[in-house]
Amino acid sequence: MSRSRWTPADIPDLSGRTAVVTGASSGLGLHTSLELARHGAHVVMTARDPHRGDEAVRQVRMQAAGSGREPDVELLVLDLADLSSVRSFAASVVAAHHSLDLLVNNAGVMALPRRETTVDGFERQLATNHLGHFALTGLLLPALLSGPSRVVTVSSMAHRMGRIALDDLQSEREYSPWKAYGQSKLANLLFTMELQRRADASGADLVSVAAHPGWSATNLVLAGPGTGRPRWLSTVLDAGNRLVAQSAEAGAWPTLLAATDPGVRGAEFFGPGSLGGTRGHPARTVARGPAYDPDVAAALWERSSQLTGVAYDFSHVPTS
């Protein structure tokens, strides 16, 4: 890391690099896209809703214009809860960009009050937060392996309440909004670590890292279809956002550090460095122990591959 009080001013010149950011229409994804574009990257922003996506692209172009260069951004529609959408999106990116330097797996939904299933029959939080990103990363692997690349997966402090229930991964026997969310965020970390293990074993020049935003004022709960949350929960979250949370802009800083800092190493985890990880300048942090369990990670990887039909092919690694 370049210095202890990192800010986006420390991002190096990203000219010539191509980045994909999921969930870029608002919140963390929007601010991540803005800073990457501001520092010269070509940014492929994704959104489920093309109208919201177009408005996000307009904001990025307007706000990044003051950087002295023309912002280079585009929008592609992506619904991570629909594997057909993931496959279509990945095919478009690989066809248009032989080389992909950065993938930011950011999109997510949080604590949906009722169990919902996707068009593929998956529990929606697991599908959006983990399975969709697992499939997307695997399908983009040919472009990621064409040169040095980095994959940043956004997790949460809520991974601490997570447990990978391989015997009930889809929460069919018992559904709890926060348990399902915690499981999906722990899955993000297990995926991050296992991707680095497999990249290392294949000799790929790929860095897989994770980040979390602390407590940031975003509309994550409203990012998906499950908007029927209880009034008391809305009151608590809204009050917390006003009194404790940092801005979505600051919440994106750990992701941006993980995505751009030259000192980042594979399998690291970044989050706010103050007040128990809830806010402040980004810093290296340590996940709860289960996130580093290679046996659980391998089992989850195999199950995710079976469910999505996506097998990672590291044969594209260039030979020297």
Helices and strands as residue ranges (DSSP letters): G 8-10, E 18-21, H 27-38, E 42-47, H 50-64, G 65-67, E 72-77, H 83-96, E 102-105, H 124-126, I 127-131, H 132-139, H 141-144, E 149-154, G 157-161, H 177-202, E 206-211, E 216-217, G 220-223, H 231-243, E 246-247, H 248-251, H 253-260, E 269-274, G 275-277, E 279-285, G 289-292, H 294-308, G 314-316
